[in-house]
């Protein structure tokens, strides 16, 4: 029995992206696997009056169960209302769908947006797969994100050794022939907490790695080809050094973890980039708080004791992204 996202109180990305492109800001797309992540996302979005995309990867569905995640998204809408948001703008989005069958299953189970990632396929095969997903999704008023270009790094079951920048000359043909609603591009972002090898970076005066800049020339060329078309950046966690330092100070081992500088993401979000994906930063914020708590309270064993500060730290991080990086606050 298929479930429509509208029954769950969710929205798709169409109007959300239109406003973001016109307003020069980006919508936060936060991945979630657990109740604490969901609570922190909703608390941050409501407090800052921001629309939000709650993302579920294939790995998250395998970990937490698709049915549970669907009800959590419905719960997120009701929780937002309970916190005082009369009209929550929450999307439940499949991140990195790798097959038509997975996308269809998500659409039939209450997702309001899906991503079909055919970027590792030959160009024509990517178009054919994306078009098939778009036709099914649009029949259910679900929006579709596609990907052109390959991001390096590791995220759940998505792995690529090398990135390949999106070719601006392909975007018009791809968007026109597939009918996708938004396009994830590759301009130098990367998945995971180790986005760049040390030899790709320089080091600042404190010895911290400084990553290579994003390819804004590629972004601007794509914008010229597709004016006003919603562009998405994946692999855009900034890997905050204070969280990495906390983890390392309390028994962790994350040497040379480095992410995308927030000022570059802010610049991108002022353009046609209207969705920015953030996953690793949430994991780092959660792990840093838990490691610190374990160190300071070795006698405690109730998960609520250490998950509460973890939730608070994630909420703080989400609010910071919404206000200082994406500019999506006060947009409801």
C-alpha positions in Angstrom: 0.0 0.0 0.0 1.7 3.2 -1.2 1.9 6.2 1.1 2.0 9.8 -0.2 4.4 12.2 1.5 1.5 14.7 1.6 -0.3 12.4 4.1 2.8 12.8 6.3 2.7 16.6 6.1 5.9 16.8 4.1 6.6 19.0 1.1 8.7 18.6 -2.1 11.6 20.9 -3.0 10.0 22.8 -5.9 8.8 26.0 -4.2 11.6 25.8 -1.6 14.3 25.9 -4.3 12.6 28.6 -6.3 12.6 30.9 -3.3 16.2 30.0 -2.4 17.6 30.7 -5.9 15.7 34.0 -6.0 16.8 34.9 -2.4 20.5 34.1 -2.6 20.5 31.4 0.1 20.7 27.6 0.3 18.5 25.0 2.0 20.3 22.8 4.5 20.2 19.1 3.7 21.1 17.2 6.9 21.5 13.4 6.9 19.9 11.6 9.8 20.0 8.0 11.1 18.9 8.4 14.8 16.3 10.1 16.9 18.8 12.5 18.4 19.8 13.7 15.0 16.2 14.2 14.0 15.4 16.1 17.2 18.4 18.4 16.8 17.6 19.1 13.1 14.0 20.0 13.9 14.9 22.1 17.0 17.5 24.1 14.9 15.2 24.6 11.9 12.2 25.8 14.1 14.4 28.0 16.2 15.9 29.7 13.2 12.7 29.6 11.1 14.4 27.7 8.3 13.1 25.2 5.7 15.0 21.9 6.0 15.7 18.8 4.0 16.1 15.6 6.1 18.2 13.2 4.1 18.2 9.4 4.3 21.0 7.4 2.5 20.6 3.8 1.4 22.9 2.9 4.3 20.7 4.8 6.8 17.6 2.9 5.6 19.5 -0.3 6.1 20.6 0.8 9.5 17.5 2.3 11.0 14.7 0.6 8.8 12.8 2.5 6.1 9.5 2.3 7.9 10.9 3.7 11.1 12.6 6.6 9.2 9.3 7.4 7.4 7.4 7.7 10.7 10.3 9.7 12.2 9.9 12.2 9.3 6.2 12.4 10.0 7.1 12.8 13.7 9.5 15.6 12.7 6.6 17.6 11.1 4.4 17.1 14.2 7.3 17.9 16.5 8.0 21.2 14.6 4.3 22.2 15.1 4.6 21.4 18.7 7.6 23.6 19.0 5.6 26.5 17.5 6.1 26.3 13.8 2.6 26.5 12.2 3.6 25.5 8.7 6.8 23.4 8.7 8.7 23.1 5.4 10.3 19.7 5.8 11.4 17.5 2.9 12.2 13.8 3.3 14.9 13.1 0.6 16.7 10.0 -0.6 20.4 10.7 -0.7 22.4 8.9 -3.4 19.7 6.5 -4.7 21.6 4.0 -6.9 18.7 2.3 -8.7 15.2 2.9 -10.1 13.9 0.2 -7.7 15.3 2.0 -4.6 13.9 5.4 -5.8 10.5 3.8 -6.5 10.4 2.2 -3.1 11.1 5.5 -1.4 8.5 7.3 -3.4 5.9 4.6 -2.5 6.9 5.0 1.1 6.4 8.7 1.7 9.6 10.4 0.4 8.9 13.8 -1.1 12.2 14.0 -3.0 14.7 11.5 -4.3 18.2 11.6 -5.8 19.1 9.2 -8.5 22.9 9.1 -8.8 23.9 7.7 -12.2 27.1 9.8 -12.2 29.4 6.7 -12.4 27.6 5.4 -15.5 28.3 6.4 -19.1 26.6 9.7 -20.0 23.8 8.2 -22.0 23.1 5.5 -19.4 22.9 8.2 -16.7 20.4 10.1 -18.8 18.3 7.0 -19.4 18.2 6.0 -15.7 17.5 9.5 -14.5 14.7 10.0 -17.0 13.0 6.7 -15.9 13.1 7.9 -12.2 11.9 11.4 -13.2 8.9 10.0 -15.0 7.8 7.8 -12.0 8.5 10.6 -9.5 6.7 13.4 -11.3 3.6 11.2 -11.6 3.6 11.3 -7.8 4.5 15.0 -7.5 7.9 14.0 -6.1 11.0 16.1 -7.1 14.2 14.5 -8.5 17.8 15.4 -8.0 20.3 14.0 -10.5 24.1 14.1 -10.5 26.5 15.0 -13.3 30.2 14.7 -12.5 31.8 12.4 -9.9 32.8 13.4 -6.3 35.7 11.7 -4.7 35.6 10.3 -1.1 33.5 7.8 0.8 29.9 8.2 2.1 28.1 5.1 3.3 28.2 2.8 0.2 29.2 5.6 -2.2 32.9 5.5 -3.0 35.1 7.1 -5.7 38.8 7.4 -5.8 38.9 10.4 -8.1 36.6 13.3 -8.8 35.7 14.5 -12.2 34.4 18.1 -12.5 31.0 18.5 -14.1 31.3 19.6 -17.7 29.4 22.8 -18.2 28.8 22.0 -21.9 26.8 18.9 -20.9 24.4 20.4 -18.4 21.8 21.8 -20.8 21.5 18.6 -22.7 21.3 16.5 -19.5 18.8 18.7 -17.7 16.6 19.0 -20.8 16.5 15.3 -21.7 16.1 14.0 -18.1 13.6 16.6 -16.8 15.3 16.5 -13.4 14.4 19.2 -10.9 17.9 19.9 -9.5 21.4 18.9 -10.4 24.2 17.9 -8.1 27.5 19.0 -9.6 31.2 18.3 -8.9 33.3 21.4 -8.4 35.8 20.1 -5.8 33.7 19.1 -2.8 34.2 15.6 -1.5 32.5 13.0 0.8 33.6 12.1 4.3 35.9 13.6 6.9 39.0 13.1 4.8 38.0 15.1 1.8 41.6 15.8 0.6 44.9 14.1 0.8 47.6 16.2 2.6 49.5 16.5 -0.6 46.5 18.2 -2.2 46.5 20.9 0.5 48.7 23.6 1.9 49.3 24.2 5.6 48.7 27.4 7.5 50.9 28.9 10.2 49.4 26.6 12.8 50.2 23.5 10.7 46.5 22.9 9.9 45.6 21.7 6.4 44.1 24.2 4.0 42.2 22.5 1.2 42.3 23.6 -2.5 39.5 26.1 -3.4 36.3 25.1 -5.0 36.1 25.5 -8.8 33.9 28.6 -8.9 34.7 29.0 -12.6 33.0 25.7 -13.3 30.0 26.7 -11.1 29.6 30.1 -12.9 29.9 28.4 -16.3 27.1 26.0 -15.3 25.0 29.0 -14.1 25.4 30.7 -17.4 24.2 27.6 -19.2 21.3 27.0 -16.9 20.3 30.4 -15.4 18.1 29.9 -12.3 18.3 26.1 -12.4 18.7 24.6 -8.8 22.2 23.4 -8.2 23.2 21.1 -5.4 26.6 20.6 -3.6 27.3 17.2 -2.0 30.2 16.5 0.3 30.0 20.0 1.8 30.8 19.4 5.5 33.5 21.8 6.8 35.0 19.3 9.3 35.2 21.9 12.1 38.7 21.7 13.7 37.4 22.3 17.2 35.3 19.1 17.0 38.2 17.2 15.5 40.5 18.5 18.3 38.0 17.5 21.0 37.7 14.0 19.5 41.5 13.7 19.3 41.9 15.1 22.9 39.6 12.4 24.3 41.0 9.3 22.7 40.1 9.7 19.1 42.4 9.4 16.0 41.4 11.8 13.2 44.7 13.1 11.9 44.5 15.5 9.0 40.7 15.5 8.7 39.8 18.5 6.6 36.6 19.9 4.9 35.3 22.6 2.8 35.8 26.2 4.2 32.6 27.7 5.3 33.2 31.0 3.5 33.4 29.2 0.2 30.0 27.5 0.9 28.5 30.8 1.8 29.7 32.3 -1.5 28.3 29.3 -3.3 24.9 29.6 -1.6 24.5 33.1 -2.8 24.5 31.8 -6.4 22.2 29.1 -7.9 23.4 26.6 -5.4 20.2 26.1 -3.4 20.9 22.8 -1.5 24.0 22.0 0.4 24.5 18.6 1.9 26.0 18.2 5.4 26.6 14.9 7.1 30.1 14.4 8.5 29.9 17.6 10.6 26.9 16.2 12.4 28.8 12.9 13.1 31.8 14.9 14.3 29.7 17.1 16.6 27.9 14.0 18.1 31.1 12.0 18.5 33.1 14.9 20.1 30.4 15.5 22.7 30.1 11.7 23.5 33.9 11.2 23.8 34.3 14.2 26.0 31.4 13.0 28.2 32.8 9.5 28.5 36.2 10.9 29.6 34.6 13.3 32.2 32.0 10.8 33.5 33.5 7.3 33.4 31.0 6.2 36.1 27.9 6.9 33.9 26.2 4.3 31.7 22.7 5.6 30.9 22.7 6.5 27.1 20.5 9.5 27.8 23.3 11.0 29.9 25.7 11.2 27.0 23.2 11.5 24.1 21.7 14.7 25.6 24.9 16.7 25.2 25.5 15.1 21.8 22.0 16.3 20.7 22.7 19.8 22.1 26.1 20.0 20.3 24.5 18.9 17.0 21.7 21.5 17.3 24.3 24.2 17.9 26.1 23.0 14.8 22.9 22.9 12.7 21.9 26.4 13.8 25.4 27.7 12.9 25.1 26.2 9.4 21.6 27.7 8.9 22.5 31.2 10.0 26.2 31.7 9.2 26.8 29.5 6.2 23.5 28.9 4.3 21.6 32.0 5.1 18.3 30.1 5.3 17.2 31.5 8.6 13.9 33.6 8.8 12.7 32.2 5.5 9.5 30.5 6.7 
